[in-house]
Amino acid sequence: MPKPVEWRGDAIRLLDQTRLPLTESFIETTDYRVVADAIRSLAVRGAPLIGITAAYAIALAARNSRETTLAGFRSDINAAIECLRSTRPTAVNLFWSLRRMQHVLERDLDVIALCRALEAEAKAIHTEDEESCRRIGEAGSALVPPVATIITHCNTGALATGGEGTAQSVIVTAVGQGKRVRVFADETRPLLQGARLTAWELKSLGIDVTLMTDSMAAWVMKNEHVDLVVVGADRIAANGDAANKIGTYGLAVQAHYHGIPFYVVAPVSTIDPELASGDLIPIEERNPAEVTHAGGIRIAPENVRAIAPAFDVTPSALITGIITDEGVYRPPFDFKQIHRSRR
Ligand code: MRU
C-alpha cells in the first residue's frame, strides 16, 4: 500500500486520495499552502492523518521561513498555523496537533533549533499515532467474536491515520489473530470513502469485504447476523457524543433498533474535553455540488437545492463503547479530565 503521507526531509509527499482507487498519484511539495489545499480538497483526509499532515506542513513552513529574528520567525509560523487551522473545522486532531506545534514554537530556543524541534515534533506526532493505532487494534479486537460480521462506515484505515487505522485497526488486528471476520462496508455518500478507499484497502489486505450503499445497512443488520458496528470519529465531546462522517448517526440508530453493539473507535487525541456535548461540535458544510454530482457528472436537476454536511453527531446514548489507545470506555462517558494527566 502506498503511504498516505511521507516526510522527505525537505519536502512532503502526499497520496492524492481523491483519485483512488483508479489512479495512484502523489502531490510532492515544499509549500505549506499546497499542503493546506490538499487537506481542504480531501487529497489528505481522516482525522488523525489531517493532524499529522498539518504538523509536517508547519515543519515545512519553518524550513522555508526567510526570517532570521525570533519575532519574525514566530510570526511566519503563526501565519502558517492560522492557514492550516482554517482548512477543515470538525476533526479536532488538526487543532490538537497544531497546538502541540505552537507549544514547541514558544520554547526558549534560537531559530535554527526551533526549526529542528518543529520537525522532530511533527515526526513524533506521526510515530505516536502509529503506536496509537496498534493499541486501538489490541483493545478493540478483544471485542470481536471468533467468527464475526462487522459493519463499518467511511474510511478509518491506513489511509486515514499514521498506522493501521482506528476502526479498521480493530478489524485488521482481529483477522491477524485468526478470527474469521467478514465486513460490510458502507459506500459512504457523497464522496464514497467506503467504496473508493475502505473496499480497496480491505481487499488489498485479503479481508472479506462486501460493499453496500449506505441505505442497505438496516437490511443487512436484519438479515446477516451482524455482531458489531465499528466507526471512527472526528471529534468526541466530553459527554461521549461523537462526530463522524455523515451517515454514522443513522447507522447508530439502526444498530440500536436491532440490538447490535455500536463502537466508536478513536485515539484520545480525538476527544475534545472542552466541548460539553456534541451540540457544540462545528460541522463542516461542503459544496452541495458534491451531492448534485457524482464523479464530476451532474446527477440532479439544474438549480435543485442540496445540502452537504460532511459529518453528523451520534448521541452517546447510542454508543456501546469508545475504543481508544488507552482502552475501552463504557457509558456513562465523562471525558472532562481526559488530557489533564498528560500535560
Ligand atoms: O471527510 P473525511 O474523509 O476526512 O472523513 C473521515 C471520517 O469521517 C473518519 O471516519 C474519521 O476521520 C476517523 S478516521 C480514522
Residues whose N, C-alpha, C, O or C-beta is under 5 A from the ligand:
A	BS01	MRU	R45 G46 A47 H153 C154 N155 T156 A160 T166 Q193 G232 A233 D234 N244 K245
